[in-house]
Every structure is written in C-alpha cells, then in structure tokens.
C-alpha cells in the first residue's frame, strides 16, 4: 500500500508536473548552498564552514536532548539497553 502511494506520487510529479529526480536534486543543492551562504553571512565570515557546521549540529543536539549531559545520559541508557538485549540473547 505504501509503495503504491509512492508510485502514484512519483508518477504525478513526473507526468503531470514534469518534475524529474534530477530537478529535485538540483533544488536541494541550491537550497543547501543558499543556506550555507546565509550562515556564513550571519557570522560575517568569522568562522570556517567546519566551525559553523559543528555549532549547528551542537545546537540541534542541544535542542533535541537539552545539553551534552542529557545526550550523554541518553547514550548511556541506549547502550545499557543494547547490552541487556545482547546478554539475554547470549544466554
């Protein structure tokens, strides 16, 4: 069922709207390029692309987990869960 909806949507984009996979890829590239340029302008060229990327990822993780301590706790909890599953499977 899910695949049928995907095929219908893909056919609509291609046949009715004339949008190809290449068009979508190009639009994504342009959007990413524009966003990177905006980030660089926001920081007046003070930071390298790497520094901006690190800060943006850090910001996203902070938004998702509420800081590095909560991220560490969430990671530890997931590792503990996986360890318990592995031990149960081994016994």
RAUR-V579956 format. One line per field, one symbol per residue. phi: phi as a letter, one per 40 degrees, with the letter a starting at -180 (. if undefined). A space follows every 50 residues. Layout:
# RAUR-V579956
phi=???
This chain:
# RAUR-V579956
phi=.cccccccccccdcccbgcbccccdcccdcccdcccccccccbfgcbcdc cccccccdccccccbghccccdccccccccccccccccccc
